[in-house]
Amino acid sequence: MHIITQKRIWEAMEQWSQTATALEAWYRVMKASEPGDFAAMKRIFPATDKVGCHHVFDIGGNKVRLIAVVHYRAKRVYIRAILDHRGYDKGKWKESS
């Protein structure tokens, strides 16, 4: 998959250093994967949920959540945000689609 706005991963690694290894692992696995649908994505990343058009990935033992829009046919992942629980619970990420 081609990951758009991967800069958000590097920024999150700086902000939440305890999740840096998990975020880097997510990036490597996602970049090397080509799931065809949500079921295939769920097999690769079991801690993934769909919230509307967004995929929400629990990263680092659920320390942060990576919110993305996935276009399976185009093989693209658009990272919208990476948030801790406080930021995620505010729900502002749902406003941008």
C-alpha positions in Angstrom: 0.0 0.0 0.0 1.1 3.5 -0.7 0.9 5.6 2.5 -0.1 9.2 2.1 0.9 11.7 4.8 3.5 9.3 6.4 4.9 12.5 8.0 2.1 12.0 10.7 3.8 8.8 11.7 7.1 10.4 12.3 5.5 13.3 14.2 3.6 10.8 16.4 6.8 8.9 17.0 8.3 12.0 18.4 5.2 12.9 20.5 4.6 9.5 21.9 8.1 7.9 22.0 6.8 4.8 23.8 4.9 3.9 20.6 7.7 4.6 18.2 8.6 0.9 17.6 4.9 -0.1 17.2 4.2 2.8 14.7 7.3 1.9 12.7 6.2 -1.7 12.6 2.7 -0.7 11.5 4.2 1.4 8.7 6.5 -1.4 7.5 3.8 -4.0 7.5 1.2 -1.7 5.8 3.7 -0.6 3.1 4.4 -4.3 2.3 0.8 -5.4 2.3 -1.9 -5.2 -0.3 -5.2 -6.2 1.3 -8.1 -6.3 -1.1 -10.9 -5.5 1.4 -11.6 -4.8 5.1 -11.7 -8.5 6.0 -8.1 -8.9 4.6 -7.0 -5.8 6.5 -8.5 -7.2 9.7 -6.4 -10.4 9.2 -3.2 -8.3 8.9 -4.2 -5.9 11.7 -6.7 -7.6 14.0 -7.0 -4.4 16.2 -8.7 -2.5 13.4 -12.2 -1.1 13.3 -14.3 0.7 10.8 -15.9 4.0 12.0 -17.9 5.4 9.0 -15.4 5.7 6.1 -12.4 5.6 8.5 -10.3 2.7 9.6 -9.1 3.0 13.2 -6.0 1.1 14.0 -5.0 0.5 17.7 -1.3 0.9 17.9 1.2 0.0 20.6 -1.1 -2.0 22.8 -3.9 0.6 22.3 -1.7 3.5 23.4 -2.5 5.5 20.2 -5.0 5.3 17.4 -4.2 5.8 13.8 -7.2 7.0 11.8 -7.0 6.5 8.0 -9.1 6.3 4.9 -8.2 3.2 2.8 -8.8 3.0 -0.9 -8.2 -0.7 -1.6 -8.4 -0.5 -5.5 -5.9 2.4 -5.6 -3.8 0.7 -2.9 -3.6 3.9 -0.9 -3.8 4.7 2.8 -4.5 8.3 3.7 -3.6 8.9 7.3 -6.0 11.5 8.8 -4.7 11.6 12.4 -2.8 9.7 15.0 -4.2 10.4 18.5 -3.9 9.3 22.1 -7.2 8.4 23.8 -7.9 11.9 25.0 -7.7 13.3 21.4 -9.6 10.4 20.0 -12.4 10.6 22.5 -13.0 14.3 21.6 -14.1 13.1 18.2 -12.9 16.0 16.1 -11.3 13.6 13.7 -14.7 12.5 12.6 -15.5 16.0 11.2 -12.9 15.7 8.5 -13.5 13.1 5.9 
